[in-house]
Amino acid sequence: MASEAKSEAKAADPRGKIVDALMKLAGERRFEDIAIRDICKEAGVTLADFRESFASKGAALVAFSRRIDRAVLTQGSDELADESPRERLFDILMRRLEAMAPYREGLRETSAWLRRDLSAALAMNRVLLGSMRFMLEAADVEIEDGAAGAIKLQGLALAWARIVAIWLDDDDPGLSKTMAELDRELTRGESATAAVDRLKTLAAPFRALAGAVFDARRRFRDRPRRARAESDDVGFPGSDRDGEEPAA
């Protein structure tokens, strides 16, 4: 009964139907050739429904990415607790591929479209960074804020793009090529992360020195203003600060 209600709710959800239609059409034609009217027709929704749900095809693609995020994040991760961080991340990313599997043909074309459209690729990169951050959270892998964390997160996003490219052409039911590539990318990621951490440690004294130099320059720059303020406070002999003659 609950599953029937869930199916009915999904059928009544125009956003979900639009996303499904977009991915189906992407498996049949070039992404650039898919018109919003085509998506509406395939989804069985009106143009008004589309406009209320999404601003563009790209926005619907973002919603698809978040659907995959949710599919991964709603799975429990208690069984991964005894694994190493690397093994947990490996399993989480394999879950992501599993969630993407029903949309493989559509993803093949959307990946090709992103290679053809730089602005779309940059926009989707920002979406992917958010997805990868939550994949790390699901794997209970901490990533710090700041520049070092951003570099590591971008590295994982680039690694994921390479993994997906292998997965799209991996015809082995056991995904042996994909799993081997995922293992290689995680090994590279560990090395790159260690290098970033070493660089951050080496750079710490220079950051402190740069901060001290900045403070010194600011104090030097502010010194004439302080001197003028003190002169204005004291005034000149024989007159008050307003230049009036002193009272007899």
Rosetta blueprint (number, residue, H / E / L):
1 M L
2 A H
3 S H
4 E H
5 A H
6 K H
7 S H
8 E H
9 A H
10 K H
11 A H
12 A H
13 D L
14 P H
15 R H
16 G H
17 K H
18 I H
19 V H
20 D H
21 A H
22 L H
23 M H
24 K H
25 L H
26 A H
27 G L
28 E L
29 R L
30 R L
31 F H
32 E H
33 D H
34 I L
35 A L
36 I H
37 R H
38 D H
39 I H
40 C H
41 K H
42 E H
43 A H
44 G L
45 V L
46 T L
47 L H
48 A H
49 D H
50 F H
51 R H
52 E H
53 S H
54 F L
55 A L
56 S L
57 K H
58 G H
59 A H
60 A H
61 L H
62 V H
63 A H
64 F H
65 S H
66 R H
67 R H
68 I H
69 D H
70 R H
71 A H
72 V H
73 L H
74 T L
75 Q L
76 G L
77 S L
78 D H
79 E H
80 L H
81 A L
82 D L
83 E L
84 S L
85 P H
86 R H
87 E H
88 R H
89 L H
90 F H
91 D H
92 I H
93 L H
94 M H
95 R H
96 R H
97 L H
98 E H
99 A H
100 M H
101 A H
102 P H
103 Y H
104 R H
105 E H
106 G H
107 L H
108 R H
109 E H
110 T H
111 S H
112 A H
113 W H
114 L H
115 R H
116 R H
117 D L
118 L H
119 S H
120 A H
121 A H
122 L H
123 A H
124 M H
125 N H
126 R H
127 V H
128 L H
129 L H
130 G H
131 S H
132 M H
133 R H
134 F H
135 M H
136 L H
137 E H
138 A H
139 A L
140 D L
141 V L
142 E L
143 I L
144 E L
145 D L
146 G H
147 A H
148 A H
149 G H
150 A H
151 I H
152 K H
153 L H
154 Q H
155 G H
156 L H
157 A H
158 L H
159 A H
160 W H
161 A H
162 R H
163 I H
164 V H
165 A H
166 I H
167 W H
168 L H
169 D L
170 D L
171 D L
172 D L
173 P L
174 G L
175 L L
176 S H
177 K H
178 T H
179 M H
180 A H
181 E H
182 L H
183 D H
184 R H
185 E H
186 L H
187 T H
188 R H
189 G H
190 E H
191 S H
192 A H
193 T H
194 A H
195 A H
196 V H
197 D H
198 R H
199 L H
200 K H
201 T H
202 L H
203 A H
204 A H
205 P H
206 F H
207 R H
208 A H
209 L H
210 A H
211 G H
212 A H
213 V H
214 F H
215 D H
216 A H
217 R H
218 R H
219 R H
220 F H
221 R H
222 D H
223 R H
224 P H
225 R H
226 R H
227 A H
228 R H
229 A H
230 E H
231 S H
232 D H
233 D H
234 V H
235 G L
236 F L
237 P L
238 G L
239 S L
240 D L
241 R L
242 D L
243 G L
244 E L
245 E L
246 P L
247 A L
248 A L
